Amino acid sequence: QVQLVESGGGLVQPGKSLRLSCAASGSVFSINAMGWYRQALGKERDLVARITSAGSTNVADSVKGRFSISRDNAKVYLQMNSVKPEDTAVYYCNAEYCSGIHRLVSWGQGTQVTVSS
């Protein structure tokens, strides 16, 4: 199994930057992709950015040009620049991995990001 722990959330002013980190442990060699999702109050959880083990990335249109995702071994980062109030949400780290023939997904506990002046 894969366990994930996020860090780096908090209160940030509009226009500023914030970096989220997620550390994976356990069967990290089996991870195919890692990503960040977010869930605002009363809304569904949506993909923010995803990166595969080969380094291929995709970023949601709503944050393209402002957010970027990177990966360093068993850690994944979300660099958030020029944040807006609508970026306020709980951000979850996600890992897609294989266990035998099964494709599984692990989630972190989430970290709150609040954009406000």
N, C-alpha and C positions, 0 to 999 in steps of 0.2 A: 504494500500500500504506500501511498504518498501522502504526507502531511504538509500543510502549508501554513505559514505564519506571516501575516502582513504587518507593516509598520509604515509610519510616515504621515498618517493623516493628521487633521487638525483644522484650525481656523486660519483662513488666508484671505487677504484683501483682494478685491477684483483687480485684474491686471498683473498680479504677482505670480510667482512660480511655486511649485511644490513637487516633491518627488516621492512616490510611493515605492516601497520595496516589498518583495515577497520571497521568503526563503523556503525551499522545498527540502524535505528530508524523507528518508525511507528508500523506496525503490526508484530513486531519481534516474537511474539508467534507463528506465522503461518509459520515461516521459516523451511524448511525441510533440506536444505543443503546450504552451502556457499562455495565459491571457488575463486580462482585467475586464471585469464587468462592473456595472454600477446599477444601483437601485435607488431612485428617489422616492420620497414619501408618497405612498399611494399609487406608485407606478410599477411596471414590470421591470425585471432585471434585464439589462441590455448589454450587449457586447460593446466594449470601448476599444480594445486593441488586443491583437493576438499575434504570437510569434511561434513559428514551428522550430523544430530541432535543426532544420536546415537554414534557419535564419529568415525565412519568408515571413513578411508581416502584412497584416491588414488592420486598418484603423477606421473607426466609424466616421462617417461624413461629418457628424456634429462636432467632432474634435480634430478633424484633419487639419494639419498646419499648426496646431497648438500643442497637441499631445504626441508623444512618441514612446514606443516600447523598445526595450532592449533586454538582452539576456546574458548572463555570465554564469556558466555552469548551472548550478542548481538555484540560481536567483534570477528573478525577473523584476524589471523596474518600469515604472510608468512616470515619465517626465511630463509634468503638466505646466504649460506656460500660458500666460495671458488668460488666466482663469476667469470664468464668468459666474455670476450667481446661479445660473442654471446648471452648473457643474456640481452643485451641492447634491451629495448622495452618499450612500454607503458603497464603498468600493470593495469588490471581492476579487481575490486572486483565484485562478482556476488552472488546473493541470489535467491534461488528457494523457492517459497512459494505458499500457497494456499489461494484463496479468493473464498469462497463458493465451487462450484464444479470446479472452474477454477484453473489451474496450471499456475503460472506466474513467470516471471523472472525480476529481477531488476539489473541494472548495476550502478556502480559508474562512476565518471567522468574520472577516469584514473590518474595514476601517472607515470611520466617518470623515468626510471632507465637507467642510462648510465654507462657502465663499460669501463673505459679507464684509462691509466696511464698518 
